[in-house]
Each structure stands twice: as structure tokens, then as C-alpha cells.
Amino acid sequence: MKRSPILLSLLSTVIGVGTLLALTGCATQAPAPSVLCTLTDDNGNPIPATFTGTLNPRHQGHAPTHVVLVQKAETACCNGFDRVVFTCEGFHHPTWKVHYVHPPIQQCGSGNNISMTGNAFLQISMDTAQAHTDAGQPTITDRDRHLNCQNLKQLVLTCDFEAKVGFVLGLNSKKPYRVVELQNPTRLIIDVKN
């Protein structure tokens, strides 16, 4: 059977356009991790990639006028550190505490043990906060994510109960971390050395 040059040309064009559309769709599904790795502070200066950090507990009190809605929890595997970015609604940060904990890791409401990946566990606790809407819909739907960063292996939401939100990071090893607060939008950043 003889094939028409017009038919072959049309078929080639359709395949080319289909491939281009598929690649474009893949490229726009999620921001590249490097976007989170190169955040700037409130003055527009890059947050330094190198830091001393601490192994000790960190705490910052805030006096929010309402319960702060935690809208997102994003992660990035960066050069020299792994990053978790919590984005909050409005202008106020929740009161927070960050510290290393020993297993077992438990859900705050039920007390049930949570299976965690890693050898070290960094807990982030937020008071006067919630990770669900007033209608009860979760704002963070991926509440147990396994990651393939150099140090960060798991992020689990352990508490979203009675104006308290908690997360635990499962890490390969206990390394120094830092906490950075940003505005516009309101974000709480946890960087752990890798």
C-alpha cells in the first residue's frame, strides 16, 4: 500500500504537536525545587545557603489575634540543606517550637504511634494554628510524605487538633537546623543541614 506524502506530513505534525503539549504539561506541573532553595528575606536579600544552625530547641512566641491557618507545607532538597516551608494565611505567625524528639512519634489527638522513616526526628509545633478550614477541609492534603532528600526522608502532620498543629521531620541523621520567619506571604522556614 502506497502512503501519501500529505498523510505522512500530517501524521508527523500531529505527533510533534502532541509531544510538545505533553512536555509543556510536565514542565508546568510543579515549581522546581530550586525556587524554594533560593528564597529571599523580607528585604529582598537571598537567605544564605550556609548557616551554623543549632541542635537545641528553638521557640518563638507570637500573639495572633485569631487562629492562624497553615495553608501549605512545601519541601525542597537544596545544596547543603533540606528545606520545609510552611505558608500561613494573613500577617501573623503562630507561636512555634522546634526541637529534636525521640520515638515513638504519636498523633496528638489519638495517641496512636506513627511509623516514621529516619534515625533522627525534628518536631515543629505551632500553637493557635490549624491546618483545616472552618468547614473541616484539610489545607494540607499530603499529610504523610516520603522524600528523597539527602537528609530529609519524611514529613508527617502529627497534629491538627484544638488550635495546635504539629509536624515531624524524619531525618537520616541529627544535624543542625535553623528557623526563618518571612512575611508577604507569611512563612515559617525550617532548614536542616544535609
C-alpha positions in Angstrom: 0.0 0.0 0.0 1.4 3.4 -1.0 1.4 6.1 1.6 0.6 9.7 0.7 3.2 12.3 1.4 0.5 14.6 2.7 -0.8 11.9 5.1 2.8 11.3 6.4 3.3 15.0 6.8 0.1 15.4 8.7 0.8 12.5 10.9 4.3 13.8 11.7 2.8 17.2 12.6 0.2 15.7 14.9 2.8 13.6 16.7 5.1 16.6 17.1 2.4 18.8 18.5 1.3 16.0 20.9 4.8 15.6 22.1 5.3 19.3 22.6 2.0 19.6 24.6 2.9 16.6 26.8 6.3 18.2 27.5 4.8 21.6 28.3 2.3 19.9 30.7 5.1 18.2 32.5 7.1 21.4 32.8 4.3 23.3 34.5 3.0 20.7 37.0 5.1 22.0 39.9 7.7 24.6 40.7 11.3 23.5 40.5 12.8 22.8 44.0 15.4 25.4 43.3 12.7 28.1 43.7 12.3 27.1 47.3 16.1 26.8 47.7 16.7 30.4 46.7 14.1 32.4 48.7 14.8 35.9 49.8 14.3 37.6 53.1 11.8 40.4 53.7 14.3 43.0 52.4 14.9 41.1 49.2 18.3 39.6 50.2 18.9 36.0 49.4 18.7 33.7 52.5 22.3 32.4 52.9 22.8 28.8 51.9 25.4 28.3 54.6 24.5 28.6 58.2 25.7 27.4 61.6 22.3 26.3 62.9 21.6 24.6 66.3 20.7 21.2 67.8 19.0 22.9 70.7 15.2 23.7 71.0 14.0 27.0 69.4 10.8 28.8 70.4 9.1 32.0 69.3 6.0 33.4 70.9 3.5 35.4 69.0 0.2 37.0 70.0 -2.1 36.3 67.0 -5.5 37.9 67.1 -7.0 34.8 65.6 -6.2 31.1 64.8 -3.6 31.1 62.1 -4.4 28.9 59.1 -1.5 26.9 57.9 -2.1 26.7 54.1 0.8 24.8 52.7 3.8 22.7 53.7 6.4 22.5 50.9 9.7 20.7 50.8 12.9 21.1 48.8 16.2 19.2 48.6 18.8 22.0 48.4 22.6 22.1 48.1 23.8 21.9 51.7 20.4 21.7 53.4 16.9 20.4 53.1 14.1 22.9 53.4 10.5 22.9 54.7 8.3 25.9 54.1 5.0 26.4 55.9 2.9 29.1 54.4 0.2 30.8 56.7 -2.8 32.9 55.9 -2.7 36.5 56.9 0.0 38.6 58.6 0.6 36.7 61.8 2.9 33.7 62.6 1.7 31.2 65.0 3.7 30.6 68.2 6.1 27.8 67.3 8.6 25.5 68.9 11.1 23.3 67.1 13.1 20.6 68.8 14.5 17.1 68.3 12.4 14.3 69.8 12.8 10.6 70.5 10.4 7.9 69.2 7.7 6.8 69.4 6.2 9.6 67.4 2.5 9.9 68.2 -0.7 11.6 66.8 -1.7 14.3 69.3 -5.5 13.5 69.4 -5.5 9.7 69.4 -2.0 9.0 70.9 -1.5 6.4 68.2 2.1 5.7 67.2 3.2 6.9 63.7 5.6 4.8 61.6 8.5 7.1 60.8 11.4 6.8 58.4 14.8 8.0 59.7 17.3 8.0 62.6 16.5 11.5 64.0 13.2 13.3 64.3 12.7 17.1 64.4 9.3 18.2 65.7 7.7 21.5 64.7 4.8 22.6 67.0 2.5 25.5 66.3 0.0 27.0 68.8 -3.1 29.0 67.9 -3.0 27.4 64.4 -5.0 24.9 62.3 -4.3 23.0 59.1 -8.0 22.8 58.1 -10.7 25.3 57.1 -13.6 26.2 59.4 -15.7 23.8 57.3 -13.2 21.0 58.3 -11.5 20.6 54.9 -7.7 19.9 55.3 -5.5 22.6 53.8 -2.6 20.2 53.7 -3.8 17.0 52.0 -0.5 15.2 51.7 -0.1 14.7 55.5 2.5 11.8 55.3 5.0 12.3 52.5 8.1 10.3 51.9 11.0 12.3 50.4 14.3 11.5 48.7 16.4 14.4 50.0 19.9 13.8 51.3 18.8 14.2 55.0 15.0 14.8 54.9 13.2 11.5 54.3 9.7 12.1 55.7 7.3 14.9 56.6 4.3 13.9 58.7 1.5 16.1 60.1 1.1 14.7 63.6 -1.4 17.2 65.0 -4.3 19.3 63.7 -6.4 19.5 66.9 -7.7 22.1 69.2 -5.7 25.0 67.7 -2.5 23.1 67.6 -0.6 21.9 64.5 2.4 19.6 64.6 4.8 18.1 62.1 7.7 15.7 62.5 10.5 15.5 60.0 12.1 12.1 59.6 15.9 12.6 59.0 18.8 10.4 58.1 20.8 12.0 60.9 20.6 14.6 63.6 22.1 17.8 62.1 21.9 21.5 62.9 18.8 23.4 61.8 17.7 27.0 61.5 14.3 28.7 61.6 13.5 31.7 59.5 10.3 33.8 59.6 9.2 35.7 56.5 6.3 38.0 55.6 4.4 38.6 52.3 3.4 35.8 52.3 3.7 34.7 55.9 6.1 31.7 56.0 7.9 29.7 58.6 11.0 28.0 57.1 12.9 25.1 58.6 16.3 24.4 57.1 18.2 21.2 58.2 21.8 20.7 57.1 22.4 17.7 54.9 
